[in-house]
Amino acid sequence: MSIQVVLSNPVSKNRFAKIAALAVLSSAVALTTGCATKRATSEVVIAPLGIPSGQVGYTGAVIVDNPNAIITAADNLQAVVYFGFDSSEITSQSASILNQHASLLNSNANAGVLIAGNTDERGSREYNMALGERRAQSVSGYLAAQGVSASNIRVISYGEERPVATGTTEEAYAQNRRAELSY
C-alpha cells in the first residue's frame, strides 16, 4: 500500500519539502546518537544500613585506636605541621616536630597515627583534595623514613573543606596549609 500526496500549490510543495527534510535529519540524528550503552557492572554504591554491630557512634570516619597512654603522650606534642603555598615539602621546622612524633611511634610499635592533609581555599576543589593528599603522604613518607611502620600510618585529605582560619589574607591561608596528626 502506498500513499500518494498530491500537492498542487507551489507553497505547499515547498513547505512539505522542508518538513520532509527536517524529518529525515531528525531520524538521522536519532539513529546515530542512539541510547547510552549500559555498563557491564553496576556503579551503584550502597550505603550500609544503620550502625555496624559492635560499634557505638559509628560515623564512617577513619578511626585510629590507641591506648590512653599513647594519646596522653601525643597530647604533649605539637600536632600540626605547615606548608608553603602549593607545596608538600617538609620544612626544617616541620621536620623537628615530626621527629618527635616518629620517636613516640617508634617507641610504641602498636601505636597508630592519622595524618589529615589540608589546603587553603585557592584552587579548585579537586586540585585541593589532591594537594591535601600529597601533603599527608609527604608527612607519612617522612615518618616512614624515620623508621615508623607504614602499617601504623593512615592518611586522609580534606582539601579546603576544614579551614581553621577564615578570610582571604595570607595569614589565614598560611594557617590552613597544614597536615594534622591525631592519635
Contact map, one row per residue, 1 for C-alpha under 8 A:
111000000000000000000000000000000000000000000000000000000000000000000000000000000000000000000000000000000000000000000000000000000000000000000000000000000000000000000000000000000000000
111100000000000000000000000000000000000000000000000000000000000000000000000000000000000000000000000000000000000000000000000000000000000000000000000000000000000000000000000000000000000
111110000000000000000000000000000000000000000000000000000000000000000000000000000000000000000000000000000000000000000000000000000000000000000000000000000000000000000000000000000000000
011111000000000000000000000000000000000000000000000000000000000000000000000000000000000000000000000000000000000000000000000000000000000000000000000000000000000000000000000000000000000
001111100000000000000000000000000000000000000000000000000000000000000000000000000000000000000000000000000000000000000000000000000000000000000000000000000000000000000000000000000000000
000111110000000000000000000000000000000000000000000000000000000000000000000000000000000000000000000000000000000000000000000000000000000000000000000000000000000000000000000000000000000
000011111101100000000000000000000000000000000000000000000000000000000000000000000000000000000000000000000000000000000000000000000000000000000000000000000000000000000000000000000000000
000001111101100000000000000000000000000000000000000000000000000000000000000000000000000000000000000000000000000000000000000000000000000000000000000000000000000000000000000000000000000
000000111111100000000000000000000000000000000000000000000000000000000000000000000000000000000000000000000000000000000000000000000000000000000000000000000000000000000000000000000000000
000000111111110000000000000000000000000000000000000000000000000000000000000000000000000000000000000000000000000000000000000000000000000000000000000000000000000000000000000000000000000
000000001111111000000000000000000000000000000000000000000000000000000000000000000000000000000000000000000000000000000000000000000000000000000000000000000000000000000000000000000000000
000000111111111100000000000000000000000000000000000000000000000000000000000000000000000000000000000000000000000000000000000000000000000000000000000000000000000000000000000000000000000
000000111111111110000000000000000000000000000000000000000000000000000000000000000000000000000000000000000000000000000000000000000000000000000000000000000000000000000000000000000000000
000000000111111111000000000000000000000000000000000000000000000000000000000000000000000000000000000000000000000000000000000000000000000000000000000000000000000000000000000000000000000
000000000011111111100000000000000000000000000000000000000000000000000000000000000000000000000000000000000000000000000000000000000000000000000000000000000000000000000000000000000000000
000000000001111111110000000000000000000000000000000000000000000000000000000000000000000000000000000000000000000000000000000000000000000000000000000000000000000000000000000000000000000
000000000000111111111000000000000000000000000000000000000000000000000000000000000000000000000000000000000000000000000000000000000000000000000000000000000000000000000000000000000000000
000000000000011111111100000000000000000000000000000000000000000000000000000000000000000000000000000000000000000000000000000000000000000000000000000000000000000000000000000000000000000
000000000000001111111110000000000000000000000000000000000000000000000000000000000000000000000000000000000000000000000000000000000000000000000000000000000000000000000000000000000000000
000000000000000111111111000000000000000000000000000000000000000000000000000000000000000000000000000000000000000000000000000000000000000000000000000000000000000000000000000000000000000
000000000000000011111111100000000000000000000000000000000000000000000000000000000000000000000000000000000000000000000000000000000000000000000000000000000000000000000000000000000000000
000000000000000001111111110000000000000000000000000000000000000000000000000000000000000000000000000000000000000000000000000000000000000000000000000000000000000000000000000000000000000
000000000000000000111111111000000000000000000000000000000000000000000000000000000000000000000000000000000000000000000000000000000000000000000000000000000000000000000000000000000000000
000000000000000000011111111100000000000000000000000000000000000000000000000000000000000000000000000000000000000000000000000000000000000000000000000000000000000000000000000000000000000
000000000000000000001111111110000000000000000000000000000000000000000000000000000000000000000000000000000000000000000000000000000000000000000000000000000000000000000000000000000000000
000000000000000000000111111111000000000000000000000000000000000000000000000000000000000000000000000000000000000000000000000000000000000000000000000000000000000000000000000000000000000
000000000000000000000011111111100000000000000000000000000000000000000000000000000000000000000000000000000000000000000000000000000000000000000000000000000000000000000000000000000000000
000000000000000000000001111111110000000000000000000000000000000000000000000000000000000000000000000000000000000000000000000000000000000000000000000000000000000000000000000000000000000
000000000000000000000000111111111000000000000000000000000000000000000000000000000000000000000000000000000000000000000000000000000000000000000000000000000000000000000000000000000000000
000000000000000000000000011111111100000000000000000000000000000000000000000000000000000000000000000000000000000000000000000000000000000000000000000000000000000000000000000000000000000
000000000000000000000000001111111100000000000000000000000000000000000000000000000000000000000000000000000000000000000000000000000000000000000000000000000000000000000000000000000000000
000000000000000000000000000111111100000000000000000000000000000000000000000000000000000000000000000000000000000000000000000000000000000000000000000000000000000000000000000000000000000
000000000000000000000000000011111110000000000000000000000000000000000000000000000000000000000000000000000000000000000000000000000000000000000000000000000000000000000000000000000000000
000000000000000000000000000001111111000000000000000000000000000000000000000000000000000000000000000000000000000000000000000000000000000000000000000000000000000000000000000000000000000
000000000000000000000000000000001111100000000000000000000000000000000000000000000000000000000000000000000000000000000000000000000000000000000000000000000000000000000000000000000000000
000000000000000000000000000000000111110000000000000000000000000000000000000000000000000000000000000000000000000000000000000000000000000000000000000000000000000000000000000000000000000
000000000000000000000000000000000011111000000000000000000000000000000000000000000000000000000000000000000000000000000000000000000000000000000000000000000000000000000000000000000000000
000000000000000000000000000000000001111100000000000000000000000000000000000000000000000000000000000000000000000000000000000000000000000000000000000000000000000000000000000000000000000
000000000000000000000000000000000000111111000000000000000000000000000000000000000000000000000000000000000000000000000000000000000000000000000000000000000000000000000000000000000000000
000000000000000000000000000000000000011111000000000000000000000000000000000000000000000000000000000000000000000000000000000000000000000000000000000000000000000000000000000000000000000
000000000000000000000000000000000000001111100000000000000000000000000000000000000000000000000000000000000000000000000000000000000000000000000000000000000000000000000000000000000000000
000000000000000000000000000000000000001111110000000000000000000000000000000000000000000000000000000000000000000000000000000000000000000000000000000000000000000000000000000000000000000
000000000000000000000000000000000000000011111000000000000000000000000000000000000000000000000000000000000000000000000000000000000000000000000000000000000000000000000000000000000000000
000000000000000000000000000000000000000001111100000000000000000000000000000000000000000000000000000000000000000000000000000000000000000000000000000000000000000000000000000000000000000
000000000000000000000000000000000000000000111110000000000000000000000000000000000000000000000000000000000000000000000000000000000000000000000000000000000000000000000000000000000000000
000000000000000000000000000000000000000000011111000000000000000000000000000000000000000000000000000000000000000000000000000000000000000000000000000000000000000000000000000000000000000
000000000000000000000000000000000000000000001111100000000000000000000000000000000000000000000000000000000000000000000000000000000000000000000000000000000000000000000000000000000000000
000000000000000000000000000000000000000000000111111100000000000000000000000000000000000000000000000000000000000000000000000000000000000000000000000000000000000000000000000000000000000
000000000000000000000000000000000000000000000011111100000000000000000000000000000000000000000000000000000000000000000000000000000000000000000000000000000000000000000000000000000000000
000000000000000000000000000000000000000000000001111100000000000000000000000000000000000000000000000000000000000000000000000000000000000000000000000000000000000000000000000000000000000
000000000000000000000000000000000000000000000001111110111100000000000000000000000000000000000000000000000000000000000000000000000000000000000000000000000000000000000000000000000000000
000000000000000000000000000000000000000000000001111111100100000000000000000000000000000000000000000000000000000000000000000000000000000000000000000000000000000000000000000000000000000
000000000000000000000000000000000000000000000000001111100000000000000000000000000000000000000000000000000000000000000000000000000000000000000000000000000000000000000000000000000000000
000000000000000000000000000000000000000000000000000111110000000000000000000000000000000000000000000000000000000000000000000000000000000000000000000000000000000000000000000000000000000
000000000000000000000000000000000000000000000000001111111100000000000000000000000000000000000000000000000000000000000000000000000000000000000000000000000000000000000000000000000000000
000000000000000000000000000000000000000000000000001001111100000000000000000000000000000000000000000000000000000000000000000000000000000000000000000000000000000000000000000000000000000
000000000000000000000000000000000000000000000000001000111110000000000000000000000000000000000000000000000000000000000000000000000000000000000000000000000000000000000000000000000000000
000000000000000000000000000000000000000000000000001100111111100000000000000000000000000000000000000000000000000000000000000000000000000000000000000000000000000000000000000000000000000
000000000000000000000000000000000000000000000000000000001111100000000000000000000000000000000000000000000000000000000000000000000000000000000000000000000000000000000000000000000000000
000000000000000000000000000000000000000000000000000000000111110000000000000000000000000000000000000000000000000000000000000000000000000000000000000000000000000000000000000000000000000
000000000000000000000000000000000000000000000000000000000111111000000000000000000000000000000000000000000000000000000000000000000000000000000000000000000000000000000000000000000000000
000000000000000000000000000000000000000000000000000000000001111100000000000000000000000000000000000000000000000001000000000000000000000000000000000000000000000000000000000000000000000
000000000000000000000000000000000000000000000000000000000000111110000000000000000000000000000000000000000000000001000000000000000000000000000000000000000000000000000000000000000000000
000000000000000000000000000000000000000000000000000000000000011111000000000000000000000000000000000000000000000111000000000000000000000000000000000000000000000000000000000000000000001
000000000000000000000000000000000000000000000000000000000000001111100000000000000000000000000000000000000000000100000000000000000000000000000000000000000000000000000000000000000000001
000000000000000000000000000000000000000000000000000000000000000111110110000000000000000000000000000000000000011100000000000000000000000000000000000000000000000000000000000000000000001
000000000000000000000000000000000000000000000000000000000000000011111110000000000000000000000000000000000000001000000000000000000000000000000000000000000000000000000000000000000000000
000000000000000000000000000000000000000000000000000000000000000001111111000000000000000000000000000000000000000000000000000000000000000000000000000000000000000000000000000000000000000
000000000000000000000000000000000000000000000000000000000000000000111111100000000000000000000000000000000000000000000000000000000000000000000000000000000000000000000000000000000000000
000000000000000000000000000000000000000000000000000000000000000001111111110000000000000000000000000000000001001000000000000000000000000000000000000000000000000000000000000000000000001
000000000000000000000000000000000000000000000000000000000000000001111111111000000000000000000000000000000000000000000000000000000000000000000000000000000000000000000000000000000000001
000000000000000000000000000000000000000000000000000000000000000000011111111100000000000000000000000000000000000000000000000000000000000000000000000000000000000000000000000000000000000
000000000000000000000000000000000000000000000000000000000000000000001111111110000000000000000000000000010000000000000000000000000000000000000000000000000000000000000000000000000000000
000000000000000000000000000000000000000000000000000000000000000000000111111110100000000000000000000010010000000000000000000000000000000000000000000000000000000000000000000000000000001
000000000000000000000000000000000000000000000000000000000000000000000011111111100000000000000000000000000000000000000000000000000000000000000000000000000000000000000000000000000000000
000000000000000000000000000000000000000000000000000000000000000000000001111111000000000000000000000000000000000000000000000000000000000000000000000000000000000000000000000000000000000
000000000000000000000000000000000000000000000000000000000000000000000000111111100000000000000000100110000000000000000000000000000000000000000000000000000000000000000000000000000000000
000000000000000000000000000000000000000000000000000000000000000000000000001111110000000000000000100000000000000000000000000000000000000000000000000000000000000000000000000000000000000
000000000000000000000000000000000000000000000000000000000000000000000000011011111000000000000000000000000000000000000000000000000000000000000000000000000000000000000000000000000001110
000000000000000000000000000000000000000000000000000000000000000000000000000001111100000000000000000000000000000000000000000000000000000000000000000000000000000000000000000000000111100
000000000000000000000000000000000000000000000000000000000000000000000000000000111110000000000100100000000000000000000000000000000000000000000000000000000000000000000000000000000111000
000000000000000000000000000000000000000000000000000000000000000000000000000000011111000000000100000000000000000000000000000000000000000000000000000000000000000000000000000001101110000
000000000000000000000000000000000000000000000000000000000000000000000000000000001111101111100000000000000000000000000000000000000000001000000000000000000000000000000000000001001100000
000000000000000000000000000000000000000000000000000000000000000000000000000000000111111110000000000000000000000000000000000000000000000000000000000000000000000000000000000001001000000
000000000000000000000000000000000000000000000000000000000000000000000000000000000011111000000000000000000000000000000000000000000000000000000000000000000000000000000000000001001000000
000000000000000000000000000000000000000000000000000000000000000000000000000000000001111100000000000000000000000000000000000000000010000000000000000000000000000000000000000000000000000
000000000000000000000000000000000000000000000000000000000000000000000000000000000011111110000000000000000000000000000000000000000010001000000000000000000000000000000000000000000000000
000000000000000000000000000000000000000000000000000000000000000000000000000000000011011111000000000000000000000000000000000000000010011001000000000000000000000000000000000000000000000
000000000000000000000000000000000000000000000000000000000000000000000000000000000011001111100000000000000000000000000000000000000000001001000000000000000000000000000000000000000000000
000000000000000000000000000000000000000000000000000000000000000000000000000000000010000111110110000000000000000000000000000000000000000001100000000000000000000000000000000000000000000
000000000000000000000000000000000000000000000000000000000000000000000000000000000010000011111110000000000000000000000000000000000000000000000000000000000000000000000000000000000000000
000000000000000000000000000000000000000000000000000000000000000000000000000000000000000001111111000000000000000000000000000000000000000000000000000000000000000000000000000000000000000
000000000000000000000000000000000000000000000000000000000000000000000000000000000000000000111111100000000000000000000000000000000000000000000000000000000000000000000000000000000000000
000000000000000000000000000000000000000000000000000000000000000000000000000000001100000001111111110000000000000000000000000000000000000000000000000000000000000000000000000000000000000
000000000000000000000000000000000000000000000000000000000000000000000000000000000000000001111111111000000000000000000000000000000000000000000000000000000000000000000000000000000000000
000000000000000000000000000000000000000000000000000000000000000000000000000000000000000000011111111100000000000000000000000000000000000000000000000000000000000000000000000000000000000
000000000000000000000000000000000000000000000000000000000000000000000000000011001000000000001111111110000000000000000000000000000000000000000000000000000000000000000000000000000000000
000000000000000000000000000000000000000000000000000000000000000000000000000000000000000000000111111111000000000000000000000000000000000000100110000000000000000000000000000000000000000
000000000000000000000000000000000000000000000000000000000000000000000000000000000000000000000011111111100000000000000000000000000000000000000010010000000000000000000000000000000000000
000000000000000000000000000000000000000000000000000000000000000000000000000010000000000000000001111111110000000000000000000000000000000000000000000000000000000000000000000000000000000
000000000000000000000000000000000000000000000000000000000000000000000000010010000000000000000000111111111000000000000000000000000000000000000010000000000000000000000000000000000000000
000000000000000000000000000000000000000000000000000000000000000000000000000000000000000000000000011111111100000000000000000000000000000000000010011100000000000000000000000000000000000
000000000000000000000000000000000000000000000000000000000000000000000000000000000000000000000000001111111110000000000000000000000000000000000000000000000000000000000000000000000000000
000000000000000000000000000000000000000000000000000000000000000000000000110000000000000000000000000111111111000000000000000000000000000000000000000000000000000000000000000000000000000
000000000000000000000000000000000000000000000000000000000000000000000000000000000000000000000000000011111111111100000000000000000000000000000000000100000000000000000000000000000000000
000000000000000000000000000000000000000000000000000000000000000000000000000000000000000000000000000001111111100000000000000000000000000000000000001100000000000000000000000000000000000
000000000000000000000000000000000000000000000000000000000000000000000000000000000000000000000000000000111111100000000000000000000000000000000000000000000000000000000000000000000000000
000000000000000000000000000000000000000000000000000000000000000000000100000000000000000000000000000000011111111000000000000000000000000000000000000000000000000000000000000000000000000
000000000000000000000000000000000000000000000000000000000000000000000000000000000000000000000000000000001111111000000000000000000000000000000000000010000000000000000000000000000000000
000000000000000000000000000000000000000000000000000000000000000001000000000000000000000000000000000000001001111100000000000000000000000000000000000000010000000000000000000000000000000
000000000000000000000000000000000000000000000000000000000000000001100100000000000000000000000000000000001001111110000000000000000000000000000000000000010000000000000000000000000000001
000000000000000000000000000000000000000000000000000000000000000111000000000000000000000000000000000000001000011111000000000000000000000000000000000000011100000000000000000000000000001
000000000000000000000000000000000000000000000000000000000000000100000000000000000000000000000000000000000000001111100000000000000000000000000000000000011100000000000000000000000000111
000000000000000000000000000000000000000000000000000000000000011100000000000000000000000000000000000000000000000111110000000000000000000000000000000000001111000000000000000000000001111
000000000000000000000000000000000000000000000000000000000000000000000000000000000000000000000000000000000000000011111000000000000000000100110000000000001111000000000000000000000011110
000000000000000000000000000000000000000000000000000000000000000000000000000000000000000000000000000000000000000001111100000000000001100100000000000000000011110000000000000000000011100
000000000000000000000000000000000000000000000000000000000000000000000000000000000000000000000000000000000000000000111110000000000011111100000000000000000011111000000000000000000111000
000000000000000000000000000000000000000000000000000000000000000000000000000000000000000000000000000000000000000000011111000000011011001000000000000000000000111111100000000000011110000
000000000000000000000000000000000000000000000000000000000000000000000000000000000000000000000000000000000000000000001111100000011011000000000000000000000000011100100000000010011100000
000000000000000000000000000000000000000000000000000000000000000000000000000000000000000000000000000000000000000000000111110000010000000000000000000000000000001100100000000011011000000
000000000000000000000000000000000000000000000000000000000000000000000000000000000000000000000000000000000000000000000011111000010000000000000000000000000000000100000000000010000000000
000000000000000000000000000000000000000000000000000000000000000000000000000000000000000000000000000000000000000000000001111100010000000000000000000000000000000000000000000000000000000
000000000000000000000000000000000000000000000000000000000000000000000000000000000000000000000000000000000000000000000000111110110000000000000000000000000000000000000000000000000000000
000000000000000000000000000000000000000000000000000000000000000000000000000000000000000000000000000000000000000000000000011111110000000000000000000000000000000000000000000000000000000
000000000000000000000000000000000000000000000000000000000000000000000000000000000000000000000000000000000000000000000000001111111000000000000000000000000000001100000000000000000000000
000000000000000000000000000000000000000000000000000000000000000000000000000000000000000000000000000000000000000000000000000111111100000000000000000000000000000000000000000000000000000
000000000000000000000000000000000000000000000000000000000000000000000000000000000000000000000000000000000000000000000000001111111110000000000000000000000000000000000000000000000000000
000000000000000000000000000000000000000000000000000000000000000000000000000000000000000000000000000000000000000000000111111111111111000000000000000000000000001100000000000000000000000
000000000000000000000000000000000000000000000000000000000000000000000000000000000000000000000000000000000000000000000110000011111111100000000000000000000000111100000000000000000000000
000000000000000000000000000000000000000000000000000000000000000000000000000000000000000000000000000000000000000000000000000001111111110000000000000000000000101000000000000000000000000
000000000000000000000000000000000000000000000000000000000000000000000000000000000000011100000000000000000000000000001110000000111111111000000000000000000000001000000000000000000000000
000000000000000000000000000000000000000000000000000000000000000000000000000000000000000000000000000000000000000000011110000000011111111100000000000000000001111000000000000000000010000
000000000000000000000000000000000000000000000000000000000000000000000000000000000000000000000000000000000000000000011000000000001111111110000000000000000011101000000000000000000000000
000000000000000000000000000000000000000000000000000000000000000000000000000000000000000100000000000000000000000000001000000000000111111111000000000000000000000000000000000000000000000
000000000000000000000000000000000000000000000000000000000000000000000000000000000010001110000000000000000000000000001100000000000011111111100000000000000000000000000000000000000110000
000000000000000000000000000000000000000000000000000000000000000000000000000000000000000000000000000000000000000000111000000000000001111111110000000000000011100000000000000000000010000
000000000000000000000000000000000000000000000000000000000000000000000000000000000000000000000000000000000000000000000000000000000000111111111000000000000010000000000000000000000000000
000000000000000000000000000000000000000000000000000000000000000000000000000000000000000111000000000000000000000000000000000000000000011111111100000000000000000000000000000000000000000
000000000000000000000000000000000000000000000000000000000000000000000000000000000000000001000000010000000000000000100000000000000000001111111110000000000000000000000000000000000010000
000000000000000000000000000000000000000000000000000000000000000000000000000000000000000000000000000000000000000000100000000000000000000111111111000001001110000000000000000000000000000
000000000000000000000000000000000000000000000000000000000000000000000000000000000000000000000000000000000000000000000000000000000000000011111111100000000000000000000000000000000000000
000000000000000000000000000000000000000000000000000000000000000000000000000000000000000000000000010000000000000000000000000000000000000001111111110000000000000000000000000000000000000
000000000000000000000000000000000000000000000000000000000000000000000000000000000000000000000000011011000000000000000000000000000000000000111111111100000000000000000000000000000000000
000000000000000000000000000000000000000000000000000000000000000000000000000000000000000000000000000000000000000000000000000000000000000000011111111111000000000000000000000000000000000
000000000000000000000000000000000000000000000000000000000000000000000000000000000000000000000000000000000000000000000000000000000000000000001111111100000000000000000000000000000000000
000000000000000000000000000000000000000000000000000000000000000000000000000000000000000000000000001001000000000000000000000000000000000000000111111100000000000000000000000000000000000
000000000000000000000000000000000000000000000000000000000000000000000000000000000000000000000000000001000100000000000000000000000000000000000011111110000000000000000000000000000000000
000000000000000000000000000000000000000000000000000000000000000000000000000000000000000000000000000001001100000000000000000000000000000000000011111111010000000000000000000000000000000
000000000000000000000000000000000000000000000000000000000000000000000000000000000000000000000000000000000000100000000000000000000000000000000001001111111000000000000000000000000000000
000000000000000000000000000000000000000000000000000000000000000000000000000000000000000000000000000000000000000000000000000000000000000000010001000111111000000000000000000000000000000
000000000000000000000000000000000000000000000000000000000000000000000000000000000000000000000000000000000000000000000000000000000000000000000000000011111100000000000000000000000000000
000000000000000000000000000000000000000000000000000000000000000000000000000000000000000000000000000000000000011110000000000000000000000000000000000111111100000000000000000000000000000
000000000000000000000000000000000000000000000000000000000000000000000000000000000000000000000000000000000000000111100000000000000000000000010000000011111110000000000000000000000000000
000000000000000000000000000000000000000000000000000000000000000000000000000000000000000000000000000000000000000111100000000000000000000000010000000000111111000000000000000000000000000
000000000000000000000000000000000000000000000000000000000000000000000000000000000000000000000000000000000000000001111000000000000000100110010000000000001111100000000000000000000000000
000000000000000000000000000000000000000000000000000000000000000000000000000000000000000000000000000000000000000001111000000000000001100100000000000000000111110000000000000000000000000
000000000000000000000000000000000000000000000000000000000000000000000000000000000000000000000000000000000000000000011100000000001101100100000000000000000011111000000000000000000000000
000000000000000000000000000000000000000000000000000000000000000000000000000000000000000000000000000000000000000000011110000000001001000000000000000000000001111111000000000000000000000
000000000000000000000000000000000000000000000000000000000000000000000000000000000000000000000000000000000000000000001111000010011111100000000000000000000000111111000000000000000000000
000000000000000000000000000000000000000000000000000000000000000000000000000000000000000000000000000000000000000000000111100010011000000000000000000000000000011111100000000000010000000
000000000000000000000000000000000000000000000000000000000000000000000000000000000000000000000000000000000000000000000100000000000000000000000000000000000000011111100000000000000000000
000000000000000000000000000000000000000000000000000000000000000000000000000000000000000000000000000000000000000000000100000000000000000000000000000000000000011111110000000000000000000
000000000000000000000000000000000000000000000000000000000000000000000000000000000000000000000000000000000000000000000111000000000000000000000000000000000000000111111100000000010000000
000000000000000000000000000000000000000000000000000000000000000000000000000000000000000000000000000000000000000000000000000000000000000000000000000000000000000001111100000000110000000
000000000000000000000000000000000000000000000000000000000000000000000000000000000000000000000000000000000000000000000000000000000000000000000000000000000000000000111110000110110000000
000000000000000000000000000000000000000000000000000000000000000000000000000000000000000000000000000000000000000000000000000000000000000000000000000000000000000000111111000100000000000
000000000000000000000000000000000000000000000000000000000000000000000000000000000000000000000000000000000000000000000000000000000000000000000000000000000000000000001111100110000000000
000000000000000000000000000000000000000000000000000000000000000000000000000000000000000000000000000000000000000000000000000000000000000000000000000000000000000000000111110110000000000
000000000000000000000000000000000000000000000000000000000000000000000000000000000000000000000000000000000000000000000000000000000000000000000000000000000000000000000011111110000000000
000000000000000000000000000000000000000000000000000000000000000000000000000000000000000000000000000000000000000000000000000000000000000000000000000000000000000000000001111111000000000
000000000000000000000000000000000000000000000000000000000000000000000000000000000000000000000000000000000000000000000000000000000000000000000000000000000000000000000000111111100000000
000000000000000000000000000000000000000000000000000000000000000000000000000000000000000000000000000000000000000000000000000000000000000000000000000000000000000000001111111111110000000
000000000000000000000000000000000000000000000000000000000000000000000000000000000000000000000000000000000000000000000011100000000000000000000000000000000000000000001011111111111000000
000000000000000000000000000000000000000000000000000000000000000000000000000000000111100000000000000000000000000000000001000000000000000000000000000000000000000000000000011111111100000
000000000000000000000000000000000000000000000000000000000000000000000000000000000100000000000000000000000000000000000000000000000000000000000000000000000000000000011000001111111100000
000000000000000000000000000000000000000000000000000000000000000000000000000000000000000000000000000000000000000000000111000000000000000000000000000000000000000100111000000111111100000
000000000000000000000000000000000000000000000000000000000000000000000000000000000111100000000000000000000000000000000111000000000000000000000000000000000000000000000000000011111110000
000000000000000000000000000000000000000000000000000000000000000000000000000000011110000000000000000000000000000000001110000000000000001000000000000000000000000000000000000001111111000
000000000000000000000000000000000000000000000000000000000000000000000000000000011100000000000000000000000000000000111100000000000001001100100000000000000000000000000000000000001111100
000000000000000000000000000000000000000000000000000000000000000000000000000000111000000000000000000000000000000001111000000000000000000000000000000000000000000000000000000000000111110
000000000000000000000000000000000000000000000000000000000000000000000000000000110000000000000000000000000000000011110000000000000000000000000000000000000000000000000000000000000011111
000000000000000000000000000000000000000000000000000000000000000000000000000000100000000000000000000000000000000011100000000000000000000000000000000000000000000000000000000000000001111
000000000000000000000000000000000000000000000000000000000000000111000110010000000000000000000000000000000000001111000000000000000000000000000000000000000000000000000000000000000000111
